[in-house]
Amino acid sequence: MKCWKYILMLCGCCVLCSCSKPTQEAKFYDYNVIAHAGGGIDGNIYTDSLEALNQSYQNETRLFDIDLRFTSDDEIVLRHDWTQVDLGQPEFEYLQQIERQPSEYLQEQISREYLPTLEQFKQARILSKYTPLSFRDVVDWMKSHSDAYMVLDVKEDAKETYTWIIEHFKENDEMLNHLVVSCYDVQDLEDVLKIYPFKNIMLRQHAVYPDKFDELLSNCNKYKVKAVNINLQYADDEKIKDIRRAGIKIFWAVENDFEEYKSKYLGDGVVSDWITEDEIGNVINK
């Protein structure tokens, strides 16, 4: 009888140990979809809105591309371009008349003094129904969506942007470990890593390397980069095979046709307005 009691106690301990063992957290490159500007919603793209994030998350997407810009009072908000005319915000139509300055990577800049404040930005509903977001809002959202990763598409100076993030959130290790530094330039990456040793890094091929895939692969190895963002036009380049063989995840940008994705890119990742993690999972798990 005592022997049976001992066996039952031992089994109970094993069950407890098994239940208490933490599951390994998925790396950002384990996922297949990056929701472009938070993901499309109701036929609209580039909203970077709360509703877009929520809808993409409901569709099992866990990687979110978000566009970061500064307001006139030096707060970071989610905005692809201040002169977007398709977001239904008459409050910002005056920016169409402001002279824009060319800068790196074709991201034209408007002098910050002309831009809206954070308060003005938050009050201007997108298409009269979607909620604009500040970076602080995203940090709050991530508290209740702890498995989400934010792929940061920095539209202004990288050093200034990441310095601001660390100055305001340097104690929030959990959140910082769910940011993906997505750099257009290796010099930017070096500058950012001097600010903070971010764990998640992605390089963007289409802006700076064109077809210099040997250089891209070399930099991935040097900086232990686990994922790259590559333009669709290079899908047939033979050098792509070298990137795959090196164990680096490719995210093709931007593909919105799911059938096209299945026939050409299945097994790689994709940046998309409409394709969801749920859709790809259904195909892979058949």
N, C-alpha and C positions, 0 to 999 in steps of 0.2 A: 504493500500500500504506500509506504514511504517512497519507494522507488518511482511509482506513478506520479506522486506529488512533485517529486524533484524534476521529472521530465516535463510536467505541465508548467512548472515555474520557469524552466529553461526555455521552453517554447514561447512563453509569454514575454520573456526578456528579448528573445530574438525578434518578435513582432514589434516590440517597442523600439528597438534599435533601428529596424527597417523603416518604421514610420517616421522616425525623427531625422533620418538621413536626408540632408537637403538635396534637392534635384539640381543638376548642373544648369546654370543659366545659359540660354542660347546666345551665341555671339551674333553680332549684327549681320555678319556675312552668311549666317545660316539661313537667313530669310531670302526670299526670291523677288520681292517687290519693294521698290521705293516709291511711295505715293508722291507724285510730282506736285509741289506747292500745296502739300497736304492732301492732294487727291482731288479729282473732279467731282462736282456735285450739281445735280439738276441740269446737266448740260453745260455747266460753267467751269472754266479752268482758271488757274492762277489766283484763286481767292485767298489762299493761306488763312482760311477762316476756321473758327472753332467747329462749325458744323461739318466742314470738310474733314477735319481730323477725326471727329466722332464717327462719321460714316465710314471712313476708311478703316478705323479700328474695329468697328462692328463687323467688317468684312475680313477680319483676321489679319489685316496688314499691320505690321509692327515697325516698319521703317518709314520715316516721314521726311521728305525734303522740304525744308522751310527756308524762305528767303529773308535775309536780315538787312535792315537799313536803319539809320539813325533818324530821329526827329530833330526839330530845331532846338529842343531842350535836352538833347543828348541822351535820349532813351532809345533802346533798340526795339523795333517793331517788325512784324512780318509783312514785307512788301516787296514784290518783285521789281516794280518800276513805278516811280511817282507819277509818271505821265500816262499810266494805263487809262484808256478811255472806255474800256468795256466793263468796268466795275460799278458803273452807275453811281458815281460820287461827285455830284456837281460842286461840292465844297472844294474839290481839288482841281477844278478845271483851269483855274488861274495859272497853275504850274505849266500848262501848255505854252504859255507866253514867255516863260522864264528861259533865258539862255542856258543851254546845257553845255557842260565841259566834257570833252572826250577823255576817257581814262582807259586803263588796262582792261583787256578782255571784253571790250565793246560795251562796258557798263557805263553809260553816260551818267554824269553826276550833275545835280542841281546844287548850287551853293546852299549850305545848311540854313542860313538865315531866312531863306524863303519858304522853308518846309513847314508843315504843320507841327504844332506841339503834340505831346503825347495825348493830352486831353482832347484836342481837336481830332486827332486820328481815331481815338476810341469812340467818339461821338458820331463819326461818319459811317453808317451802316453800309455794308457792301451789297450792292444791288437791292437796297432797302430791306434786306432780310438776314444777311449773314453778319456774324460777329467778328470784327477785326481784333487781332491779338497783338499784345506786346510780348516780348521775350519773358517777362515776369509771369504773364498769364500762362505761357507754355510750361514754365517751371512748376506752377501750381497744378496744371493739367497732368503733368508727369507723375505727381504724387499719387494720383488715383489710377494711373496707367503705367505701373512700374516696369512693365516689360517692353515699353516702347523706346525706340531709339530715334533721335533727331539728327538728320544729316544736314549740316549747316551750310547753306549756300550764301556765303558772305558777299554782298554786293558792293561793299565799300572797303576801306582799308582793313586788312586782316589783323594787323597788330593792334589797331585801335579797338576793333570789335572784340577780339578775344581777351584783350586786357580788361575791357569793361566787364565781360562775363566773369572773369576770375576775380576782379575787384568786388563784384556784387555777390558772387556765389562760391567763393573759394572754400567755404566750410561744407558745402553740399556735395560730398564725394559721390554719393549714389547717383545724383543727377549728372554730374560731370562725367561719370563713367558710362552714361547713356547718351552722350553727345558724340557724333561722328564728325571729326574734322575733315572737311572735303575741300582740298586745295587745288587751285588752278596752276600753282607755281611752286616749285621746290623751295625757292627762297622764302615764300610765304610759310611753307610748312616748317622750315627751320626757325623762322621768327616765332611761330606759334608755339613750338615745342620748348622754346626758351621761356615762354610765359607760364606754361603748365605742361606736365608730362601726360598729355591725353593718351588714352589707351587705344582709341578707335580712330583709324586714319584711312582716308580714301584719296586717291589722286584722280584728277579729271584730265583725260587724254585730249579731248577734242579742242581745247582752247590753246594749249601751249606746245604739245608735242607733234601736232598733225599726225604724220605717219611714222614718227621716230620711235618705233616700238622697242628697239633695243635699249634706248635711253630710258624709256618708261619702265621696262623690266628691271634695269639696273637700279633705278631709284626705288622701286618697290622692294628689292632685296636689301638695299642699303638702309632703308627706314622701316623695314619689316611691315610694309603695307600689305594688307590682306584683301583689298578690293580696289577696283578701278572703275571709273565711269567712262564708257567709250561710245562715241558717236556711231549711229547705225551705218553710216557710209563706209565704215571700215570692217563690216561684218565678214567680208570675203577675203580679207588680208591673211596671208599665210602665217604671219607673225602672231596672230591671235592664238594659235595652237601653243606657242611657247609660253604665253601667259597662263593658259589653262594648265599646262604641264608643271608650271611652277607653283600650282596650288592657289593661284590668285583668283578671286571671284570677280567675274565681269558683270557689270550692270549696264545693259544697253540703253541708250538714251536718244530720243524718247520714243517708245513704241506703245501705241494705243490699240492696235489690231490684235486681238487675242489669237486668232487663227494664224496670223503671220508669226506671232511669237512662238506658238506651238510648233510650227513647221521649221523655223530657222534658229530659234534661240533657247528652246527648252533645255534645261540643265544649267543655263546661265541665269543671272538676274536681269531685271528690267526696271527702268524708271518709267513710270506710266501715270497718266491721268485717270485711266479707267480700269486697267487690269488689276485684280486684287490677289492677295495671298491665298484667299479662299479658293478662287478659281484654279490657280496653279496647283494647289494642294489636291483638289479633286481629280486633276489629270494625273499627277504623279502617283497618287494612292490608289488608282484604279486596279 
